[in-house]
Each structure stands twice: as C-alpha cells, then as structure tokens.
Amino acid sequence: MISKSVVQVQPREERGKGPAGRMRAAGRIPGIVYGMAKDSFAVAVEPRNIELILRSETGFNTIFNLTLGSGDKNAQRAVMLKDLQRDPVTDRLVHVDFVRVDLDTKVTVDVPVRIIGESIGVRVEFGTMDVITRSIQVECLPNDIPDALELDVSELHVGQHASVADLSAPEGVTLLISDDTTILNIAHQRAEEVVEEEEVEGEEGEEAAEGEEAPADGEEKKEES
C-alpha cells in the first residue's frame, strides 16, 4: 500500500559539482526523477526526509508521493527510491534517484528474507547457520510489495538447508528466482571454532587452578607424616 508520506522537492536548474556543493551546504542534496517513458528532471531534496523513508517498515521499497515546489496536490506523483549514493567516509546521503510508479503496473523489486525462530540444529545440536541469500527479487503490483518474505527455521537440523521453495509468497507476488536456490544452511560447527572453544575452556581451567591457594608447609608435613 502506498505510504502517506509526502516528500517535497524543488526543481533544480543548475548542474555540476559547484552548484551541488552549494546545495549540500544549504542542507539539501541533488536528485533526479525519471520513469514511465517521461522526461527526467533534476530536483533538490532534504536528505532527512529520505532517511525517514529508509527507516520506515517498508524501507527502500516504500511507495510515497513526491510533490514539487509549493506542495500542490495536483503536482504530486507516486514514486519509489531507485538508487542512493552516500559519502564513503561520513555515510551521509549525497544523491538520490526517484522512479515514477504506475500503481496499475507491476514492478520488480528486491524483498528481504526475514528469518523466524531458532533452528534445532543451532539450539540443540550446536551447529551454525550460514545465510547465503538475504533478499529475493519479486514481481508484483506496487501496492502488493511485501515488507519481507518470512522463513521459519525452527525445525531445521544440522546438515539441512532451506531454499526458495520453502518460502510462501503472498497472493499476487511472483518470486523471480529458482525454487532450488539455497537461502541458508545449518552446518556442523567449524573445526577452528571447536578448537577455540576448547582453548577457552582450557584457559578457564588453568585460571581456576592458579586461583587455588597452596597448602601451608605445616599441612603438607602433616599429610606426609
């Protein structure tokens, strides 16, 4: 379902590093709007509004309204985030791409896998869970995009795995990946992990032994006699 969030942007005429730098200094970042076979256009947007979208329940797949300038409802259009650029040092947003969305046309997006429960293999059999696939590409109408695809691993033992076939897609959602694609494995504990645990246990035993008080000389002689 489309979010009630409305993000206001300002049309941007100037291009290049100089204007972009001045824009960021003023608290906004450059962006671009495109899609649906229409002309693209450059905009300026406050990065905090994008961060709020990213922290929402639907995250990167949120559909929201973009409004130009004064916020006239007639100028609003449904969009999604298509791409982001962050500063590699500060992790701050420096650029954002918006793509127009037709609510009656299917879109292709990546949906995260949400792992439910703790497997028997990890909880009882001391195995480890190796996650291989963390998101699944799906196709559906914009309003049908799921927040996540849930995978219950509670009954998995060591040596077993879960694949795409174990996911249950909501109605109207098509998974665009082979059913036999592995999502995670419940593996035997690695040899190096076992050695590390044994070393820790050995060190703890040595520390405990060192902490014991040595018997007094009198006590030793008494025992010898």
DRENNUDO-241469 format. One line per field, with one value per residue (C-alpha): residue number from 0; z, x negated, y. Coordinates in Angstrom, 3 decimals. Each point is the difference from the previous one (the first is absolute). Example, Ala and Ser with C-alpha at 12.3 -4.5 7.8 and 13.67 -1.06 7.14 Angstrom:
2
pos <- 0_1
w <- 7.800_-0.660
u <- -12.300_-1.370
v <- -4.500_3.440
This chain:
225
pos <- 0_1_2_3_4_5_6_7_8_9_10_11_12_13_14_15_16_17_18_19_20_21_22_23_24_25_26_27_28_29_30_31_32_33_34_35_36_37_38_39_40_41_42_43_44_45_46_47_48_49_50_51_52_53_54_55_56_57_58_59_60_61_62_63_64_65_66_67_68_69_70_71_72_73_74_75_76_77_78_79_80_81_82_83_84_85_86_87_88_89_90_91_92_93_94_95_96_97_98_99_100_101_102_103_104_105_106_107_108_109_110_111_112_113_114_115_116_117_118_119_120_121_122_123_124_125_126_127_128_129_130_131_132_133_134_135_136_137_138_139_140_141_142_143_144_145_146_147_148_149_150_151_152_153_154_155_156_157_158_159_160_161_162_163_164_165_166_167_168_169_170_171_172_173_174_175_176_177_178_179_180_181_182_183_184_185_186_187_188_189_190_191_192_193_194_195_196_197_198_199_200_201_202_203_204_205_206_207_208_209_210_211_212_213_214_215_216_217_218_219_220_221_222_223_224
w <- 0.000_-0.829_2.949_1.247_0.011_-2.246_-0.886_-1.350_-2.595_-1.809_-3.741_-0.639_-2.982_0.622_-0.470_0.860_3.072_0.962_0.257_1.590_2.664_0.797_0.178_2.522_2.047_0.150_1.374_-3.189_-2.427_-3.760_-1.457_-3.217_-0.865_-2.981_-1.280_-1.738_-3.383_1.102_0.022_3.007_2.039_2.721_3.525_3.413_3.122_3.740_0.836_3.382_-1.818_-1.955_3.159_1.570_-2.997_0.295_3.725_-0.580_0.105_-3.783_-0.316_-3.486_-1.552_1.394_-2.503_0.909_-1.541_-1.343_-0.193_-1.859_1.398_1.904_0.638_-2.355_0.130_-3.756_-0.336_2.142_-1.533_1.409_0.036_1.472_0.811_-2.810_1.032_2.748_0.291_3.359_0.991_0.577_3.094_1.760_-1.438_-0.621_-2.999_-2.914_-2.859_-0.502_-3.001_-0.040_-2.466_-0.879_0.844_-1.742_2.668_-2.692_-1.451_1.554_1.279_0.725_3.420_2.485_3.190_3.120_1.527_3.652_2.002_2.641_2.985_1.033_-1.646_1.909_-1.717_1.620_3.310_0.836_-2.386_0.260_-3.726_-1.718_-2.372_-3.233_-1.848_-3.739_-1.476_1.945_-2.529_-2.775_-3.209_-0.488_-2.457_1.073_-0.018_2.050_2.677_0.411_0.824_3.240_2.819_0.127_-0.887_3.205_0.406_3.093_0.799_3.313_-1.249_-1.899_1.217_-0.615_-3.595_-1.282_-1.992_-1.005_-3.586_-1.858_-0.245_3.789_-0.292_-0.258_-2.296_0.637_-2.597_-3.058_0.667_-2.383_1.122_-2.821_1.151_-0.295_2.699_0.644_0.842_3.485_2.565_2.980_1.328_3.503_0.024_2.388_2.251_-1.704_1.272_0.844_2.090_1.955_0.613_1.163_2.441_1.368_0.415_1.881_2.263_0.606_0.882_2.389_1.681_0.371_1.478_2.506_0.982_0.402_2.198_2.539_3.084_0.520_3.268_2.862_0.799_3.196_-1.833_-2.528_2.723_1.896_-3.090_-0.673_3.562
u <- 0.000_-1.223_-1.436_1.656_-3.426_-0.429_-3.513_-0.374_-2.652_-1.075_-0.715_-3.749_-1.248_-3.754_-2.147_-3.589_-2.217_0.087_3.787_0.291_-2.529_1.864_3.242_-1.448_-1.385_3.570_1.300_1.322_-1.312_0.442_2.343_1.679_3.509_0.596_2.044_3.270_-1.409_0.127_-2.740_-2.292_-0.641_-2.424_1.108_-1.346_1.239_-0.669_-1.908_1.722_3.288_-1.651_-1.537_3.481_1.257_-2.904_0.674_3.696_1.385_-0.057_-3.427_-1.469_3.190_2.246_2.335_0.610_1.145_-2.464_1.193_-1.605_-0.538_3.019_1.489_2.985_1.818_0.417_-3.791_-0.420_-1.130_-0.579_-3.675_-2.456_-3.682_-2.049_-3.563_-1.957_-3.524_-1.736_-3.258_-2.455_-1.456_3.000_2.729_2.151_2.316_-1.409_2.378_3.331_1.894_3.811_1.947_3.626_2.452_3.224_2.104_1.645_-3.272_-2.129_-3.454_-3.090_-1.592_-2.242_1.770_-1.975_0.274_1.074_-1.212_2.454_-0.890_-3.198_-0.802_-0.406_-3.351_-1.294_1.867_-0.496_-2.558_-2.538_-0.078_-0.352_2.372_-1.574_2.265_-0.686_2.954_1.293_2.475_2.202_0.955_3.763_2.531_3.334_2.192_-1.441_2.671_-0.717_-3.709_-0.560_-2.119_-1.899_0.256_0.045_-1.928_0.564_-3.170_1.148_0.043_-3.292_-2.694_-3.761_-0.659_3.314_0.664_2.854_0.624_2.294_2.555_0.449_1.247_3.686_0.585_3.096_2.748_-0.920_-3.740_-2.196_-3.476_-2.496_-2.552_-0.313_1.727_-3.184_-2.052_-1.429_0.840_-1.913_-1.762_-0.151_-3.598_-2.182_-2.091_-3.264_-3.126_-1.708_3.000_-0.167_-3.745_0.603_2.681_-2.293_-2.806_2.310_1.177_-3.617_-1.017_2.922_-1.035_-3.602_1.152_2.162_-2.922_-2.300_2.580_-0.078_-2.103_-3.064_0.059_-2.130_-3.306_1.445_2.909_-2.294_-2.197_3.042_1.294_-3.442_-0.226
v <- 0.000_3.473_1.910_3.184_1.616_3.026_1.116_3.522_0.729_3.143_0.130_0.318_1.955_0.107_-3.092_-0.807_-0.362_3.667_0.384_-3.465_0.979_3.226_-1.943_-2.479_2.879_1.366_-3.333_-1.570_-2.615_-0.390_-2.582_-1.007_-1.195_-2.296_-2.950_-0.845_1.145_3.644_2.607_-0.062_3.134_1.028_0.872_1.005_-1.802_0.011_-3.210_-0.435_-0.672_-2.805_-1.476_-0.099_-1.957_-2.446_-0.538_-0.729_-3.542_-0.338_1.626_0.264_-1.434_2.747_1.647_3.625_3.264_2.511_3.567_2.878_3.466_1.308_-3.426_0.320_-3.378_0.114_-0.066_-3.127_-3.244_-3.484_-0.977_-2.475_0.293_-1.474_0.722_1.759_1.304_0.540_1.639_-2.890_1.711_1.593_-2.339_3.063_0.037_1.980_-0.901_-1.760_-1.390_-0.137_-2.132_0.718_-2.784_-0.998_-1.696_-2.158_-1.281_-2.726_0.847_-2.092_0.508_-1.804_-1.089_-1.011_-3.472_0.115_-3.013_-1.224_-2.196_-1.774_-3.301_-3.271_-0.347_3.179_-0.142_-3.695_-1.463_2.840_0.691_3.357_1.771_1.250_2.451_0.063_1.905_2.997_1.425_-1.323_1.775_0.079_1.376_1.439_3.081_2.873_-0.287_-3.741_0.307_-1.973_1.433_-3.303_-3.687_-2.046_-3.251_-2.186_-1.949_-1.534_-3.622_0.017_-2.408_0.051_-1.005_1.383_3.147_2.293_1.060_2.395_-2.832_0.289_3.583_0.796_2.962_2.160_-0.038_2.029_-0.221_-2.003_-1.069_0.587_-2.552_-3.773_-2.082_-1.967_3.101_-0.496_2.662_-1.414_-3.088_-1.455_-1.189_-1.962_2.172_0.881_-1.739_3.277_1.057_-3.268_0.503_3.580_-1.156_-2.721_2.527_2.369_-2.815_-1.033_3.553_0.317_-3.265_1.213_3.304_-1.847_-2.249_2.986_1.657_-2.843_0.688_-2.240_-2.006_1.267_-1.774_-1.369_-1.527_-1.656_-1.515_-1.180_-1.796_-1.541_-1.282
